[in-house]
Amino acid sequence: MPVDARAGIAAALEEVLGRPVSITDDTSIVKDLGLDSLAVMNFIMALEDEYDISMPLDRIAEVDTVGDLARTVDALRNKAPK
């Protein structure tokens, strides 16, 4: 049974930011959470490791909110070989 990507996203954000975070689907990763480009890449790498996926750069560019990211992670997880 797949686990909701939002829990992993929250955990990865807390690890990268070094503090607890409160997120919703509408939370902007850059504007609301204040991640710079290096922090975004560290965050994406943590998610890739967590879910054993590879997120193409063009997909990353389409992500603005936590909801966008959760849908992208879920889509990539569903394509991954079992």
N, C-alpha and C positions, 0 to 999 in steps of 0.2 A: 504494500500500500504506500504510494508516494506521500511524502510529507509536504505540506504547503511550503512553497518557496519563501513566503514572507517571513517565516520563523528563521530560516537560514540567512535571509537578507538582513534582518534585524541583528542577528548574532555577528555577522560579518561587519556591519556598520559599527557596532559597539567595539569590536576588536580594532578596527582601523582608527576610530575616533578616540578610543580609550575612555569612553564614558557611556552611560546608558542613553538610549535614544527612544523616543516615542514616534512611531511612524504610522501613516495611513497610506492608502493607495494614491492619494493626491500629493503626498510629500515630494517636493522637488529635491532630487539628490544633490544638486549643486547649490541652488538658491536657499533652500530651507536648512540643509545640513552643513553647508559651507565647505564642501569638499573641493580641493583644488585638483588639477589634472593628475598629479602624482597620487594623491589619495584615492581618486576615482580608479586609477589603474590598479593600485594595491587592493582596493575593494573588489574589483572585477576578478583579479587573480585569486582572491580568497574564495569567491563564489565558484569559480571554475574548479578549484581544488575540492571544495565542499561537495559539489554535485557531479564531479568528474565530467565536465563539459568543456567545450572550447567556444568562446563567444567571439564571432567574427567582428572586426572593427566596424563594419557597416551597420551591424545590429546595435553595437554600443552607441553609435552616433544617433540612433533613433530613440534611445532611452532618455526620458526626462524625469519621470516620476517613479516612485517605488512600484506602483501598479504596472507601469510599462516594463520595468525590470522583472517583476514576478512573472508576467506573461511570457517574456522572452526566455527566462530560465526554464519555465515549465515547457515551453515549446521545444527548446533544445534538449531537455531531459527526455521528452517523449520520442525524440528522434534517435537518442543514443541507443546503441546495441545493448540488449539485455544480457 
